[in-house]
């Protein structure tokens, strides 16, 4: 369980195919605080730390994860948002995030607004799981959606978020990971029964 508040940027050191899986080695300032078997969100994808090296750590993504996320586009040298799992005795500054990516979306446009940026996203498939002024998780970052339609939405990025997450790397056409709000997913499930 996560909050969507990014702690650090990691840098992908290497990606190695292992059958249908991909082993990812990451350099991170969080390295000294990690342990084997710990969950860490990488651009919103929950992956388990399998090995800790001198200056990096390793995780493995399975085919299901690769197919449902933007992980297939990751490259060595690329930065990724990192968040360790939530501590139950702390504040929930973002919203409840599972680290289970539901879909991907494409950046349609980025508009600079004299100190902030408006990002518009196109969903892969229409969804009723985003509501106006509701929570949305993009590449692991907890944000508020507005101008919501069935297949698009916008968010505003403040300077701190722009500088301390991967949002400064995104451009029109970039593919991002989307996790819908868990409360909305449960309500949709109950209504469909």
C-alpha atoms as one frame of an Amber mdcrd trajectory, in Angstrom:
protein
   0.000   0.000   0.000   1.294   3.462  -0.959   0.207   7.107  -0.768   1.225
   8.450  -4.179   3.724  10.873  -2.620   7.014  10.311  -4.448  10.067  10.014
  -2.192  12.855   9.946  -4.716  13.829   9.509  -8.339  15.744   6.350  -9.199
  17.781   5.766 -12.334  17.466   2.556 -14.301  20.943   1.074 -14.512  20.057
  -1.996 -16.596  17.202  -4.138 -17.879  17.741  -7.829 -18.571  15.268 -10.279
 -20.084  14.876 -13.502 -18.078  12.411 -15.633 -20.026   9.165 -13.638 -20.098
  10.317 -11.540 -17.100  12.531  -8.459 -16.956  15.137  -7.917 -14.227  15.635
  -4.215 -13.520  18.628  -2.753 -11.699  18.081   0.692 -10.166  20.372   3.289
  -8.611  18.644   5.138  -5.775  19.310   7.414  -2.829  16.884   5.156  -0.904
  19.287   2.205  -1.216  20.451   2.271   2.443  16.824   2.176   3.628  15.765
  -0.812   1.506  15.768  -4.503   2.353  15.157  -7.668   0.371  11.442  -8.579
   0.096  10.327  -4.945   0.499   7.684  -3.477  -1.815   8.638  -0.330  -3.709
   6.469   1.526  -6.247   8.349   2.288  -9.483   6.337   4.784 -11.584   3.354
   3.380  -9.700   4.230  -0.277 -10.295   4.671  -2.254  -7.075   7.792  -4.433
  -7.413   9.591  -6.475  -4.763  13.253  -5.815  -3.958  15.022  -9.107  -4.743
  18.674  -8.147  -4.415  20.666  -5.264  -2.946  24.047  -4.489  -4.516  26.742
  -2.026  -3.455  25.206   0.932  -5.299  21.918  -0.403  -6.678  19.059  -2.823
  -6.090  17.192  -5.259  -8.333  13.530  -6.046  -8.943  11.801  -8.381 -11.405
   8.685  -7.605 -13.441   6.583 -10.497 -14.733   4.824 -10.614 -18.127   1.447
  -9.550 -16.661   3.060  -6.391 -15.251   4.934  -5.647 -18.467   1.745  -6.066
 -20.534  -0.397  -3.740 -18.374   2.107  -0.932 -17.714   4.569   1.285 -19.572
   7.440  -0.869 -18.303   8.075  -2.252 -21.801   9.245   1.237 -22.806  11.713
   1.717 -19.935  15.349   2.278 -20.920  18.693   2.291 -19.111  19.439   5.824
 -17.917  15.760   6.710 -17.541  14.496   8.132 -14.237  11.561   6.545 -12.393
   9.422   7.739  -9.476  10.071   5.759  -6.286   7.962   5.358  -3.166   8.434
   2.880  -0.349   5.327   1.290   1.142   3.171   3.341   3.487   3.767   3.279
   7.239   0.532   2.875   9.146   1.613   5.357  11.836   2.104   8.250   9.402
  -0.019  10.789   7.578  -1.775   9.861   4.359  -0.691  12.908   2.344  -1.875
  11.579  -1.033  -4.555   8.904  -1.336  -4.669   5.121  -0.952  -2.623   3.637
  -3.796  -2.084  -0.102  -4.246   0.729  -0.054  -6.781  -1.454  -2.161  -9.102
  -1.599  -0.313 -12.416  -5.024  -0.508 -14.090  -4.165   0.917 -17.482  -1.951
   3.301 -19.366  -2.695   6.709 -20.849  -0.947   8.931 -23.359   0.037  12.552
 -22.773  -2.055  14.579 -25.238  -0.707  17.995 -24.363   1.299  19.987 -21.822
   0.513  23.650 -21.308   2.771  25.865 -19.201   0.721  28.193 -17.013   3.284
  30.693 -15.598   4.467  28.561 -12.682   2.488  25.365 -13.172   1.725  22.918
 -15.981  -1.552  21.437 -17.199  -1.191  17.901 -18.540  -4.002  16.382 -20.608
  -4.157  12.581 -20.844  -5.978  10.259 -23.252  -7.000   6.922 -21.713  -6.377
   3.668 -23.573 -10.073   2.798 -23.150 -13.051   4.827 -21.867 -13.541   4.661
 -18.097 -16.132   5.847 -15.591 -13.601   5.445 -12.746 -12.297   9.020 -12.843
 -14.475  11.728 -11.317 -14.159  15.497 -11.402 -11.829  16.641  -8.582 -11.205
  12.995  -7.678  -7.909  11.239  -7.021  -5.912   9.650  -9.834  -2.471   8.054
  -9.677  -0.167   8.796 -12.643   3.246   7.082 -12.681   2.788   6.573  -8.952
   1.979  10.225  -8.223  -1.260  11.096  -6.402  -3.020  13.909  -8.286  -6.439
  15.529  -8.680  -8.274  15.081 -11.997 -10.372  17.765 -13.677 -12.016  18.354
 -17.087 -12.887  14.657 -16.948 -14.538  12.910 -19.924 -15.029   9.186 -20.536
 -11.633   8.959 -22.239  -9.569  11.955 -21.101  -8.740  14.099 -18.095  -6.348
  16.831 -17.001  -4.155  17.450 -13.960  -2.154  20.453 -12.807   1.474  19.946
 -11.827   3.060  22.377  -9.371   6.786  23.278  -9.606   7.824  20.967  -6.734
   6.139  17.952  -8.336   7.499  18.897 -11.771  11.082  19.011 -10.478  10.987
  16.031  -8.086   9.117  13.473 -10.214   9.325  12.207 -13.788   6.799  14.787
 -15.008   9.649  16.963 -16.314  10.642  14.045 -18.617   7.195  13.649 -20.191
   6.218  15.049 -23.586   3.186  14.772 -25.857   2.934  11.100 -26.805   4.554
   9.764 -23.598   2.890   6.674 -22.140   2.125   6.749 -18.391   0.808   4.269
 -15.826  -2.668   4.900 -14.422  -4.161   3.547 -11.212  -7.792   4.458 -10.586
  -8.985   5.270  -7.074  -9.629   2.044  -5.130 -12.884   3.367  -3.626 -14.292
   3.979  -7.116 -13.282   0.480  -8.221 -15.119  -1.124  -5.275 -18.234   0.989
  -5.847 -18.262   0.077  -9.552 -17.962  -3.622  -8.627 -20.852  -3.401  -6.126
 -23.107  -1.570  -8.605 -22.454  -4.197 -11.307 -23.523  -7.087  -9.041
